[in-house]
Amino acid sequence: MNIYQIYGTGICSDCEFPLELPCFVSRVNTAASQDFLYLSAAAPKALEEELSSRLFFYHAHGRKVFLHSNTSFEDYESGREFCYEVENVLRFYWRSGEQTILYTLETQGNDELLAFWFIHLLLPLYYTLENRYHFLHAGAVDVTDKRILFIAPSMGGKSTMIDFFLHCGHPLVCDDKLPSFFEDGRFMTASSHPYHRPYRAIETLGHKAASFSAANKPVHGIFTLDPQLVDTTLPAPLPITISEIHGFDKFKALQPAHLYEFPFLKPRALPYLTTLLNSVPIFRLRFPFSFSAQAGVHEAIVHHCETLP
């Protein structure tokens, strides 16, 4: 059995992932501990026969993805059966409220694709449905002892920003899907995994970061990226500005970054976002969208972090 730490929890897998992942040491030395999730290739015949509902979920990485269940998709109750199908690649099966996920590889499946789909897409969905974490579409790094987040729409510069911070020696926390939770009134994040995709190649986690922060930590600030196209006809370069966002604009900035908007999740999503908005400052980072501006942007953010409590 292989034991890894992914999204702050222990994964006990009968498959050896072709990745360099941190090992996990449970705080509670028992198989019943919530620290562990089990991934097994055991044949799920009993589950498969009960899955009567099939929903086209989305297209991702050039693949069709379907979600199966033994009832409708209007809620997520304990004891319900689910299957996450990546067409012609693999299937994951689980029963809600339990800590075992079963899988089967199909004609185009292999260990590399199993690791990618399990880590990058299945686990965030599973942990959200199981109410272990709220996931944000965000990147995160540690700047000295302070954890900061970057949020942006697709193609908004988030991965490029993370990549530059990694080149400057800051530890990676998360490249894309960030697990978060509240503990003793503080907004906390777990680390995802030590891989980073700066240019978003499909069906790969990317390359391993030189430094990875595996500890759970509170968040000191969230930066929403507002890159500005560079006009070379202007006599002076665009300024780099960091301004705090207040009021309802904070909600408008953060809400699109909250993953998985199932209708039955809304009763717990809104209180989470409200508490988060009242706990952590959010800043708008406006900067020239140019590789030549990266050093100045990095310097401005690091200096700003020194002012964060």
TIVEXTOR-303490 format. One record per residue (C-alpha): residue number from 1; x, z, y. Coordinates in nm, 2 decimals. Layout:
<atoms>
    n       u       w       v
  NUM       X       Z       Y
...
</atoms>
This chain:
<atoms>
    n       u       w       v
    1    0.00    0.00    0.00
    2    0.13   -0.10    0.35
    3    0.06    0.14    0.64
    4    0.06    0.01    1.00
    5   -0.03    0.14    1.34
    6   -0.27   -0.11    1.51
    7   -0.49   -0.02    1.81
    8   -0.37    0.34    1.78
    9   -0.50    0.39    1.43
   10   -0.36    0.37    1.08
   11   -0.43    0.06    0.88
   12   -0.37    0.09    0.50
   13   -0.36   -0.27    0.37
   14   -0.29   -0.42    0.03
   15   -0.15   -0.72    0.21
   16    0.19   -0.71    0.36
   17    0.15   -0.87    0.70
   18    0.43   -1.11    0.80
   19    0.48   -0.92    1.12
   20    0.70   -0.63    1.25
   21    0.44   -0.37    1.32
   22    0.50    0.00    1.38
   23    0.44    0.25    1.10
   24    0.17    0.51    1.13
   25    0.19    0.88    1.05
   26   -0.15    1.04    1.04
   27   -0.22    1.37    1.22
   28   -0.44    1.47    0.93
   29   -0.29    1.43    0.58
   30   -0.61    1.33    0.40
   31   -0.77    1.01    0.30
   32   -1.09    1.11    0.47
   33   -0.92    1.12    0.81
   34   -1.06    0.90    1.09
   35   -0.71    0.80    1.16
   36   -0.72    0.55    0.87
   37   -0.89    0.22    0.80
   38   -0.85    0.05    0.46
   39   -0.81   -0.33    0.42
   40   -0.85   -0.45    0.06
   41   -0.89   -0.78   -0.12
   42   -1.14   -0.62   -0.37
   43   -1.41   -0.87   -0.46
   44   -1.72   -0.79   -0.25
   45   -1.99   -0.94   -0.48
   46   -2.24   -0.66   -0.42
   47   -2.21   -0.70   -0.04
   48   -2.22   -1.08   -0.04
   49   -2.55   -1.09   -0.23
   50   -2.73   -0.87    0.02
   51   -2.63   -1.07    0.34
   52   -2.95   -1.26    0.43
   53   -2.90   -1.32    0.80
   54   -2.63   -1.57    0.93
   55   -2.55   -1.61    1.30
   56   -2.32   -1.86    1.46
   57   -2.10   -1.63    1.66
   58   -1.86   -1.84    1.86
   59   -1.58   -2.11    1.85
   60   -1.23   -1.96    1.86
   61   -0.89   -2.11    1.80
   62   -1.05   -2.44    1.68
   63   -1.26   -2.26    1.42
   64   -1.63   -2.19    1.38
   65   -1.70   -1.81    1.34
   66   -2.02   -1.67    1.18
   67   -2.15   -1.32    1.16
   68   -2.37   -1.22    0.85
   69   -2.58   -0.92    0.80
   70   -2.84   -0.78    0.56
   71   -3.09   -0.74    0.85
   72   -3.13   -0.88    1.20
   73   -2.87   -0.84    1.47
   74   -3.08   -0.63    1.70
   75   -2.90   -0.30    1.63
   76   -2.60   -0.15    1.44
   77   -2.72    0.13    1.21
   78   -2.52    0.33    0.96
   79   -2.52    0.17    0.61
   80   -2.58   -0.19    0.72
   81   -2.37   -0.46    0.56
   82   -2.18   -0.72    0.76
   83   -1.96   -1.02    0.71
   84   -1.73   -1.19    0.96
   85   -1.67   -1.55    0.85
   86   -1.40   -1.78    0.98
   87   -1.52   -2.11    0.83
   88   -1.29   -2.23    0.54
   89   -1.03   -1.97    0.62
   90   -1.15   -1.62    0.53
   91   -1.43   -1.36    0.53
   92   -1.43   -0.99    0.61
   93   -1.69   -0.76    0.47
   94   -1.78   -0.40    0.57
   95   -2.06   -0.15    0.57
   96   -2.12    0.03    0.90
   97   -2.02    0.39    0.90
   98   -1.75    0.34    0.64
   99   -1.37    0.29    0.68
  100   -1.31    0.01    0.44
  101   -1.30   -0.36    0.51
  102   -1.29   -0.61    0.22
  103   -1.16   -0.97    0.26
  104   -1.15   -1.29    0.07
  105   -0.93   -1.59    0.15
  106   -1.08   -1.94    0.14
  107   -0.93   -2.28    0.10
  108   -0.74   -2.28    0.43
  109   -0.66   -1.91    0.43
  110   -0.31   -1.75    0.40
  111   -0.14   -1.42    0.48
  112   -0.04   -1.54    0.83
  113   -0.40   -1.63    0.92
  114   -0.53   -1.31    0.76
  115   -0.30   -1.10    0.99
  116   -0.40   -1.30    1.30
  117   -0.78   -1.29    1.26
  118   -0.78   -0.93    1.13
  119   -0.57   -0.79    1.42
  120   -0.67   -1.01    1.71
  121   -1.04   -1.06    1.66
  122   -1.19   -0.86    1.37
  123   -1.05   -0.52    1.45
  124   -1.16   -0.51    1.82
  125   -1.51   -0.61    1.71
  126   -1.52   -0.36    1.43
  127   -1.40   -0.07    1.64
  128   -1.65   -0.15    1.91
  129   -1.94   -0.16    1.67
  130   -1.83    0.16    1.51
  131   -1.81    0.32    1.86
  132   -1.45    0.42    1.82
  133   -1.33    0.23    2.13
  134   -1.45    0.03    2.43
  135   -1.23   -0.28    2.46
  136   -1.12   -0.44    2.78
  137   -1.00   -0.79    2.82
  138   -0.68   -0.67    2.99
  139   -0.31   -0.66    2.97
  140   -0.12   -0.33    3.01
  141    0.24   -0.21    3.06
  142    0.40    0.12    3.14
  143    0.58    0.14    3.47
  144    0.81    0.45    3.44
  145    0.56    0.71    3.32
  146    0.25    0.54    3.45
  147    0.02    0.31    3.26
  148   -0.13    0.02    3.46
  149   -0.37   -0.25    3.36
  150   -0.40   -0.62    3.47
  151   -0.74   -0.79    3.45
  152   -0.82   -1.15    3.54
  153   -1.04   -1.44    3.43
  154   -0.90   -1.69    3.18
  155   -0.60   -1.88    3.32
  156   -0.59   -1.62    3.60
  157   -0.22   -1.53    3.56
  158   -0.26   -1.21    3.34
  159   -0.04   -1.32    3.06
  160    0.22   -1.46    3.29
  161    0.23   -1.13    3.48
  162    0.27   -0.94    3.16
  163    0.55   -1.17    3.05
  164    0.75   -1.11    3.37
  165    0.71   -0.73    3.34
  166    0.84   -0.75    2.98
  167    1.14   -0.95    3.10
  168    1.20   -0.68    3.36
  169    1.22   -0.42    3.08
  170    0.88   -0.25    3.10
  171    0.73   -0.16    2.76
  172    0.43   -0.36    2.64
  173    0.11   -0.17    2.58
  174   -0.14   -0.46    2.53
  175   -0.14   -0.83    2.57
  176   -0.51   -0.92    2.56
  177   -0.75   -0.67    2.41
  178   -0.71   -0.31    2.52
  179   -0.87   -0.02    2.33
  180   -0.99    0.26    2.56
  181   -1.17    0.59    2.53
  182   -1.23    0.91    2.72
  183   -1.05    1.23    2.62
  184   -1.10    1.56    2.81
  185   -1.24    1.37    3.10
  186   -0.95    1.13    3.13
  187   -0.96    0.76    3.08
  188   -0.72    0.69    2.80
  189   -0.59    0.38    2.63
  190   -0.43    0.32    2.29
  191   -0.17    0.05    2.24
  192   -0.27   -0.27    2.07
  193    0.02   -0.42    1.88
  194    0.38   -0.52    1.99
  195    0.31   -0.90    2.01
  196    0.26   -1.11    2.32
  197    0.14   -1.47    2.37
  198    0.24   -1.58    2.73
  199    0.12   -1.94    2.68
  200   -0.18   -1.88    2.45
  201   -0.08   -2.08    2.14
  202   -0.37   -2.08    1.88
  203   -0.39   -1.87    1.57
  204   -0.07   -1.67    1.64
  205    0.00   -1.33    1.80
  206    0.30   -1.47    1.97
  207    0.65   -1.32    1.98
  208    0.74   -0.95    1.95
  209    0.81   -0.76    2.27
  210    1.16   -0.60    2.30
  211    0.99   -0.27    2.40
  212    0.66   -0.14    2.29
  213    0.48    0.18    2.40
  214    0.28    0.31    2.10
  215    0.15    0.63    2.25
  216   -0.20    0.70    2.38
  217   -0.18    0.75    2.76
  218   -0.41    0.79    3.06
  219   -0.44    0.50    3.30
  220   -0.32    0.54    3.66
  221   -0.44    0.21    3.81
  222   -0.61   -0.12    3.74
  223   -0.50   -0.44    3.92
  224   -0.74   -0.73    3.94
  225   -0.54   -1.04    3.99
  226   -0.63   -1.28    4.27
  227   -0.37   -1.56    4.26
  228   -0.35   -1.80    4.56
  229   -0.25   -2.16    4.53
  230    0.07   -2.23    4.73
  231    0.04   -2.47    5.01
  232    0.39   -2.62    5.06
  233    0.29   -2.75    5.41
  234    0.26   -2.40    5.55
  235    0.57   -2.28    5.75
  236    0.56   -1.93    5.59
  237    0.50   -1.81    5.23
  238    0.18   -1.64    5.14
  239    0.19   -1.26    5.16
  240    0.16   -1.03    4.87
  241   -0.11   -0.77    4.93
  242   -0.25   -0.48    4.73
  243   -0.58   -0.34    4.85
  244   -0.80   -0.08    4.69
  245   -1.15   -0.19    4.59
  246   -1.45    0.04    4.66
  247   -1.82    0.07    4.59
  248   -2.01   -0.19    4.39
  249   -1.72   -0.43    4.42
  250   -1.54   -0.22    4.17
  251   -1.81   -0.28    3.92
  252   -1.81   -0.65    3.99
  253   -1.43   -0.66    3.93
  254   -1.44   -0.46    3.61
  255   -1.76   -0.56    3.43
  256   -1.64   -0.91    3.32
  257   -1.34   -0.75    3.15
  258   -1.57   -0.54    2.93
  259   -1.58   -0.71    2.58
  260   -1.87   -0.75    2.35
  261   -2.20   -0.75    2.54
  262   -2.44   -0.71    2.25
  263   -2.78   -0.59    2.37
  264   -2.78   -0.28    2.15
  265   -2.44   -0.18    2.30
  266   -2.57   -0.17    2.66
  267   -2.70    0.19    2.65
  268   -2.34    0.31    2.60
  269   -2.16    0.04    2.79
  270   -2.31    0.13    3.13
  271   -2.22    0.50    3.12
  272   -1.87    0.41    3.01
  273   -1.82    0.17    3.30
  274   -1.96    0.42    3.55
  275   -1.73    0.70    3.43
  276   -1.44    0.46    3.43
  277   -1.51    0.34    3.79
  278   -1.52    0.70    3.90
  279   -1.20    0.79    3.72
  280   -0.94    0.52    3.80
  281   -0.85    0.34    4.12
  282   -0.89   -0.04    4.11
  283   -0.68   -0.27    4.33
  284   -0.70   -0.63    4.43
  285   -0.36   -0.79    4.40
  286   -0.34   -1.11    4.60
  287   -0.02   -1.31    4.55
  288    0.12   -1.67    4.56
  289    0.06   -1.83    4.23
  290    0.41   -1.95    4.18
  291    0.70   -1.86    3.95
  292    0.92   -1.82    4.25
  293    0.70   -1.53    4.37
  294    0.71   -1.33    4.05
  295    1.01   -1.10    4.15
  296    0.84   -1.01    4.48
  297    0.51   -0.94    4.30
  298    0.68   -0.72    4.05
  299    0.86   -0.53    4.33
  300    0.53   -0.48    4.52
  301    0.35   -0.34    4.21
  302    0.64   -0.11    4.11
  303    0.65    0.03    4.46
  304    0.27    0.07    4.47
  305    0.28    0.26    4.14
  306    0.51    0.52    4.30
  307    0.22    0.62    4.52
  308   -0.03    0.66    4.23
  309   -0.11    1.02    4.13
</atoms>
